[in-house]
Amino acid sequence: MKNSFFDKKVVIGMVHLLPLPGNAAYRGNKEEIKEKAIADAHTLLEGGVDAIMLENFSDWPQYSTEIPLEAYSVMLNIATEIKSFCTVPFGVNIEMNAYKQEWAMAYAVGADFIRLEAFVDNRAGSFGFIEACSTPLAKIIQDFPSKTLLFTDVHTAETYGCPEVAINELAQNAINHDSSAVIVTENDASKKITPEDVKSMRDVVGDFPIIVGAGVKPENVLDYLEYADAVIVGRGFKTGDKVDLDLVTNFMKVVRTKYN
């Protein structure tokens, strides 16, 4: 049964954090990280997005499974503040696949959803290896229950399958493991998800929610939303490091012209 989150076509805007403490790219600018994140969240809200997701996007190199405690603490502080004024559903994503920390953060702040890069498939990338987490996460959820939704990737970006399994098969596996929605992205460098790919998945999963995780622009968003329930927009809403109100507003106008 489709969650009420998807009662209409949903645009999820990203708040991309600057490099966090503990990461090699961190610049000793803790206050700037928070100020920028809060400003970006307000801009997304002003632009009319349907949901907001906070992510440690700029940490490089990326982590596998968890981030340092000092980074987690800063991110938790920011998540708490954004959740306090956020008027739309709010979610968190800690790259890559830090499912224990994501559930703990969501549990602490009352987040509406989390994103999991490796839920039913094992992935490898420049950061190392991430293992499918649906089984251990199920126990955590049993011990610390909440209504937080699980948005789960298949073939998440910048990774390769170990082994590679077809996206539609993985989507069905995710449904069987209590996913709330499937995110389809594929590898940024070598494979782009097309509207036809999303249609193929729709034919397999029926009315189960599908989210397109990357590559969505004003000129193609309606093609994707013909078959998808939601899209995630991060870099497409930014000029430089900051969320650009005009880009958000124009994008939302395209979507709402067809989907009120």
Protein Blocks (a to p, Z undefined) as FASTA:
>chain_A
ZZfklmpccddddddddddehiaklgoiamlmmmmmmmmmmmmmmnopabdcdddfkgcc
ddehiacfklmmmmmmmmmmmmmmmcbdcdddddehilklmmmmmmmnopabdcdfblmb
ccddfkopaddfklmmmmmmmmmgcfbdcdddehiehiacdddddfklmmmmmmmnopab
dcdebjakloccdfklmmmmmmmnomaccddfehiafklmmmmmmmmmbdcdfklmpghj
bccfklmmmmmmmmmmmmZZ
